[in-house]
């Protein structure tokens, strides 16, 4: 004899909709895909109060995700939390591809309605948008989605911390390495 009362019978399965919406391939990482990780270990700033780093990028067949890490000195975190309370409440991140195309420069990052697109609605310049993050206390992480994969050659990543910080930080990685990592991403479901 079971302690629990019997469960009611399961409901009849709902009929699947005839047409299912999928996000555009440029808007976010490929769903159902395990990205390839490309280690950077790039420290963009390190002083006695804050470390800003890009430890790695996650690479998908349709683009890549920049992972930004900000660590505050735990003994000074109350003084430095103002960095996370600027006008936009978060750092701005942008990219410049080897062919000169740039993304993320606008005052309102991630806004797709002003992004130039071709006749199929695909952006003709890099799309840069927020892809998640979190933290608190003395550290934060921020993920930024970039579409498309960069061409071969140098790929520059730029970071501007919120006010009161004023400097722009940057690092350079190899676009060819990003493209090669995309070949290692594993599509699980399509």
N, C-alpha and C positions, 0 to 999 in steps of 0.2 A: 504494500500500500504506500502510495506516494504522499508526501507531506503537502505538495502543491495541488491545487485544484487543476483539472484538465484545462488546457488552453482552448479557446474557441477555434473553430476551423479557420484556416487562412482565407482571406478574401479572394475572390476571383481576380486573376491577373488583369491589369488594365491593358487595353489595346494600345500598342505603341502608336505614337503619332505618325501620320503618313510621311511627313517631312520633318526632319530634325535639323535644327540650326547648329552650325559649327562656326567658331570664331575664324576670322580671316587668318591666314598663315603668318602674317606679319605682326599681328596684334599681341601675341604671347608665345611662350615656348610651345613646341609640339606636344600636344596632350598624349598621354600613354607612352612617353619616351623617357628612358633613362639617359640623362646627359652624360657626356664625357667631361671629366674635370681636368682643367689645365691649370696647374699650380703656377702662381706668379710670385707670391711672397714679396710683393712690392710695398715698401713703406714709403708713403707719399709725404708724411710729416711726422716728426718725432721731436717733442720738446719736453720740458719739465711738467707739462699739464695734459697733453693729449698725444695720442698716436692715431694716425689715419693710415689705413692700409687697404690694399686689395690683395687678399690672400690667394684668391683663385677666381676663375671664371668657369661657369658651367656652359658647355657648348652643345647645342641642339642642331639638327639638320637645317633648321630655318633661321638660326640666329644664335645669340649668346646672352648670358646673364652675368653682369658684373656684380660681384659680391664685395661691398664696401664695409669695412669694419672701423669703428671709432671707439677707442678706449680712453677713458679719463683717469687721471691719477686719483685713486680712491680717497686720498687724503685731501684732495682739492675739488672733488666732484661737485660739491654745492656751488663753488665759485664758477665752475666751467659749464654748468648745465645750461647757461644762457646760450651756448652754441646750438642747442637744440630748440631754441625758442625764437629764432629769427623770423622774418616776415613769411617765409615759406615753411618754417618748422622743420626743414630737412635740407641736407646738402643738395646742390644741383650737380648733375653728372652729364657730361657730354662726350662725344667721340669725334675724331677726325680720321677718315680712312686715307690710305696711301694715294688714292686717286683724287683727293681734295674734297670729297663729299663730307659734310658735317651733319651731326644730329645732336639735339639737346640744347641748342643755344638759346631757344626762345625763353622769354620771361615766364611763360607758363608751360613747364615741361609736361610731356605726355599728351598734349592737346593734338588730336588727330585731324580736326576739321580744317586746320590751316596747312596741313602737310601736303605738298604737291604729290599728285598721284597720276599714274598712267591711265589709259582708257579702260583697264580692267580693275581700277581702284587700288592698285599696289603702289606704295610709296616709291618715289623716284630718288629720295634721299634717305639716309638712315633714320629710322624711327627709334626714339629713346623714351622709355616709359617706366613708371614705377612697377616693381614686380614683387613687393613684399618687404618685410623687415620687422624689427622689434628690438626690445631691450629695455633698459632702464638702469637706474643707479649709476654705474660708472662705465657703461658700454652699450653700444647700439650696433646693429647690423642693418644694412640696406641693400636690397637687390634691385638692379636696374636691368630691364630687358632692352636689347638692341637687335634690330632687324635691318638689313640682312646680314649674312656672314660677310666679313670684310674681304676686300681683294688682297692678293699677296702684297707684302711690303709692310711698312710700319703702321701700326694702329695706335693712335694716341687716345688716352683716356684722361679727361679733365674733371676735376672736382673743385667746387666752390662751397666752402662751409657757410652755414647761415651767419648772419650778422650776430655778434660784432666782429667776427673774423672777416678779413678783407682780401686775403691772398687766394690765388688759384693754384691748385696743386695738379700735378700731372705725372703720368708714367707712360711708357711706350712698350708695346709688346709686338710680336711678329704676327701679322695677319695670316701668314702661311701656316703657322702653328695652330691658329684658331681653326682654319679650314681643315687641317689634318685631323684635329680633335673631333670635328663634326662627323668624320667618317667612323669614329669609334662610338658615337652615340648609338644606343640600342632602341629601336622602335619596337615596343612591346604590343601595343594595340593601335590600329589605324582607324 
